[in-house]
């Protein structure tokens, strides 16, 4: 089954944007993410990616690279863990991390997306998928809660409302007693700047933007923020080409650009 035979709309269709960026990175002289799976998916389909060609796609490589590193840290710390990768899209994180046998891995997304993933991601030991909207209740109970759990939401929460995020946090933290949660946020400036282009290409819209990360600390009493950084100041920038390094240096010097996209990491217990 090819990508162009799948009808994905609005926030579901946005998964093709980072997928295309990863495929371009793989073809570069010095790939930072080196995601061959993304390249293979793009080249095995007839889907028209031309509408995603504008903009600096290298920026979309920094985010998954940094999040991968945080996941490595968590697995190294606890060994026997559960990874809950929500809103996984067509991301090949399971292949990039290639976790040890002590890791339970769950990729979660809409049923249509999970159906598409199954054409490209073979079954493997302790790897599972859950097809659901994450705003539904009880889907997370398919994962064990007797291990430290890292919850990963990359490019996901901006498509939910604040109330939906608070409800999701309560459900997850009530069920999983201990672990970490990693996600990214966009500022209101970023949401407004990209609103028209996002609507034109996918029909999706950003529903949640954050200008003060301290507000998120109040969403749930179990949250303890341990990392909060601009994507432009990620250590992973050093692995990018010179053009991106210069771009990030300039962006990080101007507050409204620096805070457009931030990466957050919390402990919860």
Phi and psi in degrees as a GROMACS rama.xvg file:
@    title "Ramachandran Plot"
@    xaxis  label "Phi"
@    yaxis  label "Psi"
@TYPE xy
-99.9357  160.057  UNK-2
-58.2788  -37.8216  UNK-3
-72.2881  -7.44467  UNK-4
-92.9376  1.97481  UNK-5
-107.696  130.753  UNK-6
-92.2053  101.657  UNK-7
-116.628  132.351  UNK-8
-129.387  162.533  UNK-9
50.0154  -128.778  UNK-10
-63.4506  -25.6784  UNK-11
-65.1855  -38.9924  UNK-12
-71.2829  -21.2783  UNK-13
-63.3285  -15.3387  UNK-14
-62.4697  -22.7147  UNK-15
-73.5239  -21.0198  UNK-16
-67.0122  -55.9628  UNK-17
-67.5878  -29.3896  UNK-18
-61.8347  -44.3297  UNK-19
-64.4038  -40.5674  UNK-20
-61.8126  -40.2883  UNK-21
-69.1047  -35.058  UNK-22
-66.7635  -39.9837  UNK-23
-64.8806  -40.5905  UNK-24
-61.1997  -40.9553  UNK-25
-62.4378  -31.6429  UNK-26
-83.748  -8.53508  UNK-27
-73.8906  165.858  UNK-28
-64.3761  -36.7878  UNK-29
-129.784  78.1166  UNK-30
-62.8593  133.469  UNK-31
-85.8158  -37.4359  UNK-32
-97.6095  -30.6974  UNK-33
56.1938  47.9932  UNK-34
-93.2445  89.1747  UNK-35
-65.8249  -31.6127  UNK-36
-60.3175  -43.4115  UNK-37
-60.1486  -43.5177  UNK-38
-61.8679  -43.0869  UNK-39
-65.533  -40.043  UNK-40
-64.0432  -46.689  UNK-41
-59.4659  -42.9238  UNK-42
-80.8158  -11.1794  UNK-43
-97.4087  4.42908  UNK-44
-119.977  165.132  UNK-45
-108.658  14.0037  UNK-46
-65.0796  141.916  UNK-47
-86.8738  105.676  UNK-48
-93.8275  3.96387  UNK-49
-61.0898  -30.0002  UNK-50
-71.2548  -9.20362  UNK-51
-101.673  7.18406  UNK-52
-73.9286  -26.6269  UNK-53
-74.5238  157.54  UNK-54
90.4287  166.885  UNK-55
-91.7732  98.6027  UNK-56
-71.6565  -20.545  UNK-57
-62.5107  -27.8812  UNK-58
-61.0246  -33.385  UNK-59
-74.7037  -3.52057  UNK-60
-91.2472  -29.5906  UNK-61
-61.2737  -45.1825  UNK-62
-59.0744  -55.2385  UNK-63
-64.7263  -32.9409  UNK-64
-62.1135  -46.0617  UNK-65
-67.1985  -42.5966  UNK-66
-64.0561  -40.3898  UNK-67
-54.7871  -43.2344  UNK-68
-63.8081  -39.0632  UNK-69
-64.8943  -37.5368  UNK-70
-66.9176  -42.5623  UNK-71
-54.7531  -44.8611  UNK-72
-58.7417  -44.9769  UNK-73
-64.7867  -45.7618  UNK-74
-63.661  -40.7443  UNK-75
-63.3968  -35.5544  UNK-76
-72.386  -43.2678  UNK-77
-108.975  -21.9869  UNK-78
68.4144  -68.4235  UNK-79
-89.3939  103.741  UNK-80
-141.607  167.725  UNK-81
-115.472  132.102  UNK-82
-107.66  121.171  UNK-83
-111.101  99.8818  UNK-84
-98.3569  90.5409  UNK-85
-90.8576  143.061  UNK-86
66.1249  43.5921  UNK-87
-68.6225  -24.1816  UNK-88
58.4524  -135.89  UNK-89
-107.258  21.6562  UNK-90
-68.1134  138.346  UNK-91
-97.6639  35.7041  UNK-92
-57.8776  -38.323  UNK-93
-58.2368  -35.4661  UNK-94
-76.6408  -40.3682  UNK-95
-66.6339  -43.7775  UNK-96
-74.2846  -38.7409  UNK-97
47.1432  63.9667  UNK-98
-65.831  154.905  UNK-99
-69.089  168.281  UNK-100
-67.3019  -11.1247  UNK-101
-85.641  1.46776  UNK-102
-105.168  126.148  UNK-103
-90.7465  122.463  UNK-104
-118.627  127.671  UNK-105
-123.558  118.346  UNK-106
-96.6246  128.071  UNK-107
-124.797  130.378  UNK-108
-165.167  179.668  UNK-109
-55.5381  150.202  UNK-110
-53.761  -37.8222  UNK-111
-64.2886  -37.2531  UNK-112
-71.8646  -42.7447  UNK-113
-63.2578  -37.8498  UNK-114
-61.2731  -38.8574  UNK-115
-69.1442  -41.756  UNK-116
-57.4118  -38.321  UNK-117
-63.6841  -15.5467  UNK-118
-80.2048  -15.4987  UNK-119
-123.468  -18.7797  UNK-120
-118.646  103.688  UNK-121
-69.0841  160.402  UNK-122
-65.4857  147.527  UNK-123
-149.991  164.648  UNK-124
-61.1885  128.442  UNK-125
62.7941  27.0167  UNK-126
-114.209  127.939  UNK-127
-135.299  156.919  UNK-128
-125.654  149.528  UNK-129
-130.384  117.922  UNK-130
-95.7219  108.306  UNK-131
-166.595  161.39  UNK-132
-81.4626  133.744  UNK-133
-73.4447  -6.88684  UNK-134
-83.4518  -10.1543  UNK-135
-75.2152  160.949  UNK-136
-97.3385  154.904  UNK-137
78.0767  -8.94745  UNK-138
-60.2456  -34.4408  UNK-139
-68.4208  -16.0238  UNK-140
-71.6965  -6.8377  UNK-141
-74.9731  -15.4669  UNK-142
-98.1334  146.019  UNK-143
-69.8979  147.562  UNK-144
-116.683  20.468  UNK-145
-101.688  15.4112  UNK-146
-126.712  154.172  UNK-147
-56.33  135.912  UNK-148
-123.171  128.318  UNK-149
-104.952  123.335  UNK-150
-102.173  124.276  UNK-151
-118.96  127.799  UNK-152
-135.773  92.2187  UNK-153
-98.9058  121.92  UNK-154
63.5449  36.5507  UNK-155
-118.614  -53.8048  UNK-156
-65.2815  -24.4107  UNK-157
-64.9627  -13.8273  UNK-158
-97.7165  3.85701  UNK-159
-108.413  161.376  UNK-160
-84.1876  164.37  UNK-161
-59.5871  -41.9446  UNK-162
-64.5092  -37.9452  UNK-163
-64.5691  -38.0468  UNK-164
-67.3687  -43.3474  UNK-165
-62.6471  -41.3762  UNK-166
-63.9409  -43.6525  UNK-167
-61.8233  -44.4263  UNK-168
-56.9095  -46.869  UNK-169
-60.3923  -45.6715  UNK-170
-61.7133  -46.8276  UNK-171
-67.5611  -44.2574  UNK-172
-75.4625  -23.7013  UNK-173
-73.0088  -32.4109  UNK-174
-87.9063  -45.0943  UNK-175
-95.6993  112.29  UNK-176
-72.6268  -22.7958  UNK-177
-155.026  139.688  UNK-178
159.351  -147.349  UNK-179
-137.175  158.055  UNK-180
-131.555  133.655  UNK-181
-122.987  131.713  UNK-182
-158.788  167.64  UNK-183
-113.557  155.716  UNK-184
-131.718  153.184  UNK-185
-114.308  152.938  UNK-186
-84.3255  166.131  UNK-187
-63.7536  -32.6863  UNK-188
-62.1514  -44.7606  UNK-189
-65.3521  -41.8509  UNK-190
-61.8417  -43.6736  UNK-191
-70.0523  -37.3116  UNK-192
-66.1857  -35.029  UNK-193
-101.126  3.2025  UNK-194
-58.5728  -50.2253  UNK-195
-64.7846  -46.6839  UNK-196
-63.8933  -41.9287  UNK-197
-63.2189  -41.9368  UNK-198
-64.9435  -40.6316  UNK-199
-67.9795  -39.7487  UNK-200
-84.7793  -35.1936  UNK-201
-128.161  -20.2069  UNK-202
83.6481  -0.219539  UNK-203
-83.0434  165.455  UNK-204
-143.08  147.229  UNK-205
-80.2475  129.919  UNK-206
-108.289  -14.4772  UNK-207
-135.214  123.332  UNK-208
-134.162  147.773  UNK-209
-131.864  127.369  UNK-210
-105.788  -16.1823  UNK-211
-133.759  104.318  UNK-212
-64.5281  -20.0151  UNK-213
-62.687  -24.6902  UNK-214
-65.5165  -33.5984  UNK-215
-67.6989  -31.5894  UNK-216
-56.2924  -25.5497  UNK-217
-88.9769  -5.07107  UNK-218
-65.0552  -33.5031  UNK-219
-152.254  135.192  UNK-220
-66.1541  -17.4853  UNK-221
-82.6452  -10.7598  UNK-222
-78.6904  135.62  UNK-223
-133.633  111.027  UNK-224
-72.8147  128.151  UNK-225
-117.995  -18.9301  UNK-226
-145.802  140.131  UNK-227
-154.399  106.674  UNK-228
-145.616  152.721  UNK-229
-69.2729  142.331  UNK-230
-60.9666  -28.0643  UNK-231
-74.3716  -12.62  UNK-232
-110.386  11.538  UNK-233
-64.6411  140.864  UNK-234
-58.5027  -21.2674  UNK-235
-68.6896  -15.2277  UNK-236
-59.132  -31.6047  UNK-237
-62.9645  -18.9519  UNK-238
-89.8649  -1.43266  UNK-239
-87.7687  170.487  UNK-240
-73.0582  169.623  UNK-241
-62.4659  -36.1719  UNK-242
-59.2903  -44.1586  UNK-243
-69.8744  -38.8485  UNK-244
-59.4848  -43.6991  UNK-245
-66.8918  -43.4451  UNK-246
-58.2905  -46.5878  UNK-247
-66.0648  -36.9518  UNK-248
-63.9494  -42.5468  UNK-249
-67.2646  -46.2001  UNK-250
-61.9641  -39.5615  UNK-251
-71.1651  -13.543  UNK-252
-89.1131  -8.44962  UNK-253
-120.331  115.263  UNK-254
-53.045  -45.2197  UNK-255
-66.958  -26.602  UNK-256
-86.0632  -40.0697  UNK-257
-55.9831  -39.2849  UNK-258
-95.294  11.452  UNK-259
-61.6067  -40.4609  UNK-260
-139.486  120.167  UNK-261
-122.613  151.07  UNK-262
-109.351  128.609  UNK-263
-120.243  143.309  UNK-264
-136.512  124.39  UNK-265
-123.596  148.134  UNK-266
-93.4085  152.812  UNK-267
-143.342  144.285  UNK-268
